[in-house]
Amino acid sequence: MLKRPGPDGITLWQSPAPVGYDDAINQMEAHIAGIQTGTHGEALWFLEHEPVYTGGSSARPEELLIDPNTPDAPIIRSTGRGGQWTYHAPGQRIVYIMLDLRQRGRDVRAFVRGIEAWVIMALADLGITAGQRHGAPGVWVDHSAPASHKIAAIGVRLTRWISWHGVAINVDKDMLAGFSGIVPCGIAEAGVTAITAETTSSPEMAFPQLDAALTTHFADTLGDYMRFSGV
């Protein structure tokens, strides 16, 4: 894992190889415990996961469409995060968000809106017009249409007002086939899309472009998320 200074003094972690889900959870748990005691600072972790289906606190068993015993796509039923079923695999940018909301304002709804605004502005830099969908957290393309397509899923958890888990942004369209094993985020009529499905960029181009855009727009969106309080 590479670590370097990020926006607002936050540490950026970058993992060049896919990270196992359980390994990531263990590292996040240790880090947020350090934030609580003051021995660790805030961090954003950019990574990809090995293939895995995960269920949030609202996940329904009937919306898991594959055989739970499928060996090549392990299923983590209880993640502790909010949300429903989602899928992670190489070709998707995961950003785990470890921030001290005690110092940034204790407003969960504004925090989620800040994450959405952060991703929307980053995608705009890549030429993608995306937005929010009423009643469905995340970031959507064709978000005003009934059958819109989700490009980013959000699932966060707060432990004593320290955030963890975060956002998953689909980059490579080739990883989208894995979503056929679930009802993504519990919305059967919606589809999923990816950056390379919406642009002419290759994954090799899109990943560094997305990372740079997220770093650029952090301070004016997620870093200042209380501006979305009451919106």
HUCORPE-V98478 format. One record per pair of residues at least 24 apart in sequence whose C-alpha atoms are under 6 Angstrom apart, sorted by the first residue. I is the first residue (numbers start at 1). GAP is how many residues later the second one is. Records with the same first field share a line. If there is no record, write none. Layout:
I->GAP / GAP
//
This chain:
10->32 / 33
11->32
12->31 / 32 / 33
13->32
14->32
15->32
18->30 / 31 / 32
19->30
20->29 / 30
42->56 / 57
43->55
44->52 / 53
45->50 / 51
46->48 / 49
47->47
48->42 / 44 / 45 / 46
49->39 / 40 / 41
50->39
51->37 / 38
52->35 / 36
53->33 / 34
54->31 / 32
55->29 / 30
56->25 / 26 / 27 / 28
57->25 / 26
58->25 / 26
59->25 / 26
63->119 / 120
64->118
65->116 / 117
66->115
81->74 / 75 / 76
82->73 / 74
83->72
84->101
85->99 / 100
86->98
91->80 / 81 / 84
92->77 / 78 / 79
93->75 / 76
94->73 / 74
95->71 / 72
96->69 / 70
97->67 / 69
98->65 / 66
99->63 / 64
100->62
101->60 / 61
102->59
110->115 / 116 / 118 / 119
111->114
114->107 / 108 / 111
115->107
117->104
118->103 / 104
122->91 / 92
147->42 / 43
148->42
149->41 / 42 / 43 / 44
150->42 / 43
151->41 / 42 / 43
170->24
171->24
172->24 / 31
173->24
//
